[in-house]
Amino acid sequence: YKLIKVFYYNMKIVDIVNLQREEGHIFYLRKYEGEAVLELPTSVERAKIKFSIEMSPLGEKKVELSLMSTVNYPLLPVKKALIDYIIFIDKEGTLPC
């Protein structure tokens, strides 16, 4: 557990580039795809991602994330950091409408 926590702090999400919203007919479900730029301890990598943000009837947001390419880093910290970043940029209002 401590090892994962240390790895999490050694990695940084720089940005999500080429971010596009997929067209959909369900108003409470937004789907996106893009490319995450990750700053790892030994390199900077790009990984293709797809994610969705679903709004529940009670106002809670649920983020589901899929990595479409491999990353030379443990998967759980990468997914956790990406979900946190997606929630942050959604609150800031910088996701495409």
C-alpha positions in Angstrom: 0.0 0.0 0.0 2.8 2.5 0.9 4.5 1.7 -2.4 1.4 2.6 -4.4 1.0 5.8 -2.5 4.6 6.8 -3.2 4.2 6.0 -6.9 1.0 8.1 -7.0 2.9 11.2 -5.7 5.7 10.6 -8.2 3.3 10.8 -11.2 1.6 13.9 -12.5 -1.2 14.4 -15.0 0.0 17.3 -17.3 -3.1 17.6 -19.5 -5.6 15.9 -21.6 -5.1 16.9 -25.2 -7.2 16.3 -28.4 -10.2 16.1 -26.2 -13.5 15.5 -28.1 -17.0 14.9 -27.0 -18.8 12.0 -28.6 -22.3 12.7 -29.8 -25.0 11.0 -27.7 -28.7 11.3 -27.2 -28.8 10.7 -23.4 -28.6 14.1 -21.8 -27.3 12.8 -18.4 -24.3 10.9 -20.0 -21.4 12.7 -21.6 -18.7 10.6 -23.4 -15.3 11.9 -24.3 -12.1 10.7 -25.8 -8.7 12.2 -25.8 -5.0 11.7 -25.1 -3.6 12.0 -21.5 -0.1 13.5 -21.0 1.5 11.8 -18.0 4.7 12.9 -16.3 6.2 9.8 -14.9 9.4 9.6 -12.8 11.5 8.5 -15.8 9.7 9.9 -18.8 6.7 11.8 -20.2 4.1 9.5 -21.9 0.9 9.9 -23.8 -2.0 7.5 -23.5 -5.2 7.4 -25.4 -8.2 7.4 -23.1 -12.0 7.3 -23.2 -14.2 8.4 -20.3 -17.8 9.1 -19.5 -19.4 11.3 -16.9 -22.9 10.2 -15.8 -25.1 12.4 -13.7 -27.4 10.5 -11.3 -30.9 11.7 -10.4 -29.5 12.9 -7.1 -26.8 15.0 -8.7 -23.9 12.7 -8.1 -21.3 12.4 -10.9 -19.8 9.0 -11.8 -16.7 8.9 -13.9 -15.8 5.8 -15.9 -12.4 5.6 -17.5 -10.8 3.3 -20.1 -7.1 3.5 -21.1 -6.9 2.5 -24.8 -3.1 2.3 -24.8 -0.5 0.9 -22.4 1.4 2.9 -19.9 4.7 2.0 -18.3 3.4 2.6 -14.8 1.1 0.8 -12.4 -2.5 1.1 -13.6 -4.4 1.9 -10.4 -2.6 5.1 -9.5 -2.8 6.3 -13.2 -6.6 5.7 -13.3 -7.1 7.4 -9.8 -5.1 10.4 -10.9 -6.9 10.7 -14.2 -10.3 10.5 -12.6 -9.4 13.1 -10.1 -8.1 15.4 -12.9 -11.3 14.8 -15.0 -13.5 15.7 -12.0 -11.3 18.9 -11.5 -11.6 20.1 -15.1 -15.3 19.3 -15.2 -15.8 21.5 -12.1 -13.7 24.2 -13.7 -15.9 24.1 -16.8 -13.1 23.4 -19.3 -14.5 20.2 -20.8 -16.1 20.6 -24.3 -19.9 20.9 -24.2 
